[in-house]
Amino acid sequence: MYGYLGKILRVDLTTGELWDEPLNEEYARDYIGGSGLAARYICDVVDGETDPLGPENPLVFMTGPLVGTAMPSAGRCSVCALSPLTRIWGEANTGGFFGPELRFAGYDGIIITGRAERPVWLSIVQGQAELHDAANLWGLDSYATQEQVREALDEPKARVACIGPAGENQAKMAAVMNDHGRAAGRTGMGAVMGSKNLKAIGVRGMAPVPLADPEGFKSVVREIIADLGEDMVAASLQLAGTACYVDMGLMYGDMPIRYYQQGEWEGASNLSGVLMVEQYQNKNTACYRCPIACGRETRALRYGVEKVDGPEYETLAALGSLTMVDDLEAVIYAGHLCNLHGLDTISTGVTIALASEMFERGILTPADTGGLEIRYGDVQALHRLIEMMARREGFGNVLAEGSVALAERFGVPELAVTVNRLEVPMHDPRAFVGMAVAYALSPRGACHLQGDMYGVDTGQGPPIELGIVPGDRFEATEEKGRIAARQQAWRNLYNALILCHFQNTGVERLLAALNGVTGWGLEADGLMTLGKRIVTLKRLLNLRRGITRADDRLPDLLLKPLDSGGTEGTVPEVETLLAGAYAEYGWDPETGAPTRETLEELDLGFVADEFT
């Protein structure tokens, strides 16, 4: 089978058994790889009662057919399971080199079930897998863990995915870390890994990915690299990484301030990507075979740290403008603490900002927080709370449960800025109303990477030939809802291939590359069908987990207009947008469930009786 290694590693941590399983070729053809293929495998074994932190919840590391090839910007890996934070479908996506190295080690993916009696780590070297005692690793931060695993393997170039203290303590927003500070950050996949007593996975190999048409593939790769060399978005990312978006985000009113409640703030300009490059950057960094090199290595010398991975735009906003911290070096260090301990910077920042809001409203008092004053702009409190969350110390134990749990505990659930319990990222749907669909219908809860309409409406390489057309960012029409649904399906396809969202060289070249790798002979409409099939399968998993049409919504705070800034006086008309999205997907607008006809058209008939 071209484009695949043809093997999945199965790991039962309860029994300690490891075995190779042939890749299900039908699943691969219908769901490709990444989070799409992971969803198909997970669909077979979970139900409405499966405990996300229980041994029966499978933890899946999955690559895709483009990963580990010469395709630019395809050095990614999906980490999927039921989420302990949201209780529904969970997925995270990471760059770096771990995904390609897993393929070189001989596997398309790993499916892990059970729970080890004591901490263990997994090695996969040249197709040979083995479990090891991790007593000496438990308690180490993510950086030290990666170094120790490489030393144990005597493989300096081994790639390691691991958890830090946050994952060990099952903080609900714990990340899986790899390649120093790369993170599979969202939905608490690190907590799932910690619940299984699995500290790390080290991989090393040299197996090539079989290609259907090596010369044709090589030719289209040359064209894509040439395209990226002319791409203005890629050029800006090379300059300052995603931090380059800070100034633009402020202009549009897209960058949240003071827990999504303020439209303008002079201090936000201190978080600029230009300032970061001028004052704190060491160098650019790149994922496997990526000419864009949007990664940053910075420094926080005031805190004694010479090498920090990042920060990205989401981190600058979540730990900066959202919490009203305008000290750039302090925000860089806060991001470093999250990487070190293995925490998702988005959910961490949102939860701390919520605590600040509740404290300043008098909902929280020092009696609740163990004597801490949690106020906007307090750098020391920000840093201390990150460490407390990771270790579940004191009030950090409350924050480690996430925003919804915090708001509900103190009787103010309406203050949680989440969708399906996942904290809203740093793109305000009042600035780009298509993001209302992206958030409300995202399979994993609020997600800016499953339908990035801020990119579409600013013309950042949308596939116009698929009907994904830039428009007025405030246009809340059914057609805008349809476009947002198409973009969501398109990005779910990307997350199956797996391809970085910054690599936008068009449908024609993507098709040529995928067909050159797999030999499938797909056409453009087939790509959109694949994306919609994946979105709809994840939707079915969530319906199985108990979500309803009523959960397709935005949080209350995001439906209140701001009195200044780039979104002054505007809010999205969510129901109008959703009507278009439901129509595009073929989902019943009354129930939010796919119709039987839609399931049959998408070759999802195997679950039709369960949901219709």
Phi, psi and omega in degrees: 000114183291145178087356182225152173280338174086012182224143169243134174272124175260135180229121173252103185288337179294316182265343184082009182278142174229137178206154177273139177234132177301138176300133176288106187293327177294317177299316183297319180293324184273336185231359171071289183175199178053221183289337177293309180292322177299319180298322180293318178294317183292326180304330182289340193232352181250155176221192183292345183257353183298128180279120180302334178256014178267162183296338183280348179283115181286137173254120189241125169257119186226135175259189178220174187295336180274344185291132178084004173263186178280001179300124179298141172066031179244032181265055190236169180210139175262142174238119191225150177183175165293139187272131174288339179280315185259338181074005178241200178305132179234136174210148174223158187224131183230149175261204182096227186229356185297315181301307177302320182293326176299320177294317179297331178284354171112008187228146172276335181190173177229133175241118188244126176232172177083187178214126179288148179295326180221165183302136179224165168226158187245132173247143175225106183232118178050045176083001180251123183250144182206143174264144182229153175293136182243023181302324182282348180262333185296127183101346179282154174286173187293326180290314180296323180298314180300318180294318180296321180293318177299319178294319180296325179277348187054041181228091182301335182260009176297149177254138189231130169251134187206173172246156172259196179303327180298318178291319177302321182270005175056039168302135191293344178250025181291141181257163167259123186257149175206162178046057181069268187248018174283145187224131160272087201273320196271158173072011170076032179295334175294327177292321176297316179298318178295324180295338179267003183060032178254112185276321188200161172228121178250131184229146177202136179187178182219018182288133178280154174274123181289132183248141180288320183223081185303317183289318177297320179295316180300322181294315181289329176297319178299320179294319181295317179298320178296319178300315181297330178293340179256358188277124183290326178295316178299321180296318179292326177292326175295326183290311188220014182064198180292345175298343178297343183279348185306308183295318179293318179299321177294320180298317181281348188077023184271335183273114185292144181229139176049060178054049173067019188242004184226136185272334182219153178196121182300325183297338182297331180295340178287350180262012185302143176296327178297315177297321180300314180296315185291325191251334191228354185279136171270310183191168170281154171226155184228150170282177181308124175050042179248118179281350182283317178055058182280349181291155179235144161246121181241188180218154175225072189296332177300335180253010177076023183244117183269343183222115177236134174276120183095199011270157172271171178304314183301321179291317179300322180281314185294320182260000181243273186296326182293326180260004178064036173258116182252013177270102188300317181295324178293324178290319176302316180293323177299318176297321177299317179298320178297316178297315182301314183271346180081060179235143172292121184293329182292302182297325178296311180296317180296318181294319178293321177296320176298317178299321178297315179298316181293323179293316182289338175275352181085008177286322172258145176229167176304334177294331179277330190259009182073029178094352181284140168260120184250098185237153174305139175083000183273100184296315182298319178295319178303309182295317181296319182292325177301313180293322179293323178295315181298323184261359182054045179265133175054228181294342175300333177295325177288314181295330182294348177274349178099175187296314184298314180299320179296311182295319180292322182301326184252019170076022180229058183302334181293346180274350180287122178263081184220161166234123185050042173075000177262128183300138181291133179289191191266039173229118188275122180293349172286340180272323177226101193293339175299338178292343175299319176290316181304317181283312186296327184251002178302130183299333184258010190095182188310120186213127179277352183258003177241066182118059186282078183290340173295329175285320179298309187284352171254010172073032182272064173074036179290147179282085186300327182294347176260011179082019177258093194245132176299150180203190177296127186292342179259004185283099183264078181241168176296325178295322175298322176298321177296316180299318179297322178294319178297318179295323178296318177295320179299316181287330173292328172296314177305318182286354175261333185290323346263135185230140178295141182289350178274354180261091186240077184256014171100160184294316185301313182286325177297317177300314181299320179293312181297318179291327176294328178281314190261335186074019186284333182070034179293154172244172189302316182294334176294329178295315180293324176298317177300314180298316180292324177298316181294313178302317184290323176297317178296324176299317180297320176301320180289323174298320176299328181275357172109002177289157180227176177305327181294341180277351178277081189207169171256153177294156186304317185297332182277357176255012175253127181291148174270155185262009178200171176088190187289352178240018187313121173079006184246147170218150180286144173273088192298315185294323177297315179296317180296324179302317177294319181294315178301318180296319180296320182279340186078037178254145179296121183292342179276322184254341185076005181264144175299142177286161179298321179300317178298316180299319179293318180297327182268011182059038175249024182299340182294343177244008185299319182294331180288331190242358179228000000 
